[in-house]
Amino acid sequence: MGVSNGARTYLLKAKEEVKEKYDLLLARDMFSACTGCTGDCEPEYCGRLSEWIGSLMVEEAKKSQEDEDEFEEEI
């Protein structure tokens, strides 16, 4: 706490959430299909990308179900 022009002042600092650097590139055990890809492809037709997106969807569905189950237990 400090004083500036007769008023109390406070220094607020945001606390950063620590995340693993590569968490956003992982879906279950699969690393993003596009990371390091040198192919000249169209994303709409990339099988590897589609599989990775499918893994993200499965992972998100599991998280949603867990959250829903936890909410029901609280009620």
C-alpha positions as CSV (number, residue, x, y, z in Angstrom):
1,M,0.0,0.0,0.0
2,G,1.2,3.5,-0.8
3,V,-0.1,7.1,-0.9
4,S,-0.4,9.3,-3.9
5,N,-1.8,12.8,-3.8
6,G,-3.2,12.0,-0.3
7,A,-5.1,8.9,-1.5
8,R,-4.2,5.3,-0.6
9,T,-3.0,3.3,-3.6
10,Y,-2.6,-0.4,-4.1
11,L,-0.5,-2.3,-6.5
12,L,-2.6,-5.2,-8.0
13,K,-0.9,-7.9,-10.0
14,A,-2.7,-10.6,-12.1
15,K,-1.8,-14.1,-11.2
16,E,-1.1,-16.1,-14.3
17,E,-2.4,-19.6,-14.5
18,V,0.5,-22.0,-15.1
19,K,-0.1,-24.2,-18.0
20,E,2.1,-26.7,-19.8
21,K,3.5,-25.2,-23.0
22,Y,2.1,-28.0,-25.2
23,D,-1.2,-28.7,-23.5
24,L,-3.1,-26.9,-26.3
25,L,-1.4,-29.0,-28.9
26,L,-2.4,-32.3,-27.3
27,A,-5.6,-34.2,-27.7
28,R,-5.5,-37.3,-25.5
29,D,-2.2,-38.9,-26.6
30,M,-2.1,-37.3,-30.1
31,F,0.0,-34.2,-30.9
32,S,-1.5,-31.7,-33.3
33,A,-1.4,-33.0,-36.8
34,C,-0.4,-29.6,-38.2
35,T,2.5,-29.1,-36.0
36,G,5.6,-29.5,-38.1
37,C,3.5,-30.6,-41.1
38,T,5.2,-29.6,-44.4
39,G,2.5,-31.0,-46.6
40,D,0.6,-28.7,-49.0
41,C,-2.8,-29.8,-48.1
42,E,-6.3,-28.5,-47.7
43,P,-7.4,-28.8,-44.0
44,E,-10.9,-29.8,-45.0
45,Y,-9.6,-33.0,-46.5
46,C,-6.7,-33.8,-44.1
47,G,-7.3,-37.2,-42.5
48,R,-4.7,-36.6,-39.8
49,L,-6.2,-33.3,-38.9
50,S,-9.7,-34.8,-38.8
51,E,-8.6,-37.6,-36.5
52,W,-6.9,-35.0,-34.1
53,I,-10.1,-32.8,-34.1
54,G,-12.1,-36.0,-33.3
55,S,-9.9,-36.6,-30.4
56,L,-10.4,-33.1,-29.1
57,M,-14.2,-33.6,-29.4
58,V,-14.0,-36.8,-27.4
59,E,-11.8,-35.2,-24.7
60,E,-14.2,-32.2,-24.5
61,A,-17.2,-34.5,-24.2
62,K,-15.6,-36.4,-21.3
63,K,-14.8,-33.1,-19.5
64,S,-18.4,-31.9,-20.0
65,Q,-19.8,-35.2,-18.6
66,E,-17.4,-35.1,-15.6
67,D,-18.5,-31.5,-14.9
68,E,-22.2,-32.5,-15.2
69,D,-21.7,-35.5,-12.9
70,E,-19.9,-33.2,-10.4
71,F,-22.8,-30.7,-10.5
72,E,-25.4,-33.4,-10.0
73,E,-23.5,-34.6,-6.9
74,E,-23.6,-31.1,-5.4
75,I,-27.3,-31.0,-5.7
